[in-house]
């Protein structure tokens, strides 16, 4: 069943880098202001 990837798994994998990037972006914006 490798061909079938559950949408939630894709969403989870995408959320990880987005959350990390968001925290870095928020941290930089908070330091800037």
C-alpha positions in Angstrom: 0.0 0.0 0.0 3.0 2.3 -0.5 1.3 3.7 -3.6 -1.5 5.0 -1.5 -0.5 7.8 0.9 -3.2 9.0 3.3 -3.9 12.8 2.9 -3.4 13.2 6.7 0.1 11.8 6.4 0.9 14.3 3.6 -0.6 17.2 5.7 1.4 16.1 8.7 4.7 16.0 6.7 3.9 19.4 5.2 3.0 21.0 8.6 6.3 20.1 10.2 8.5 22.4 8.0 5.8 25.1 7.9 5.6 25.2 11.7 9.4 25.3 12.0 9.6 28.1 9.4 6.7 30.0 11.1 8.4 29.9 14.5 11.7 31.2 12.9 9.8 33.9 11.0 7.9 35.0 14.2 11.1 35.0 16.2 12.8 37.2 13.7 9.8 39.6 13.4 9.6 39.8 17.2 13.3 40.6 17.5 13.0 43.2 14.7 10.2 45.0 16.4 
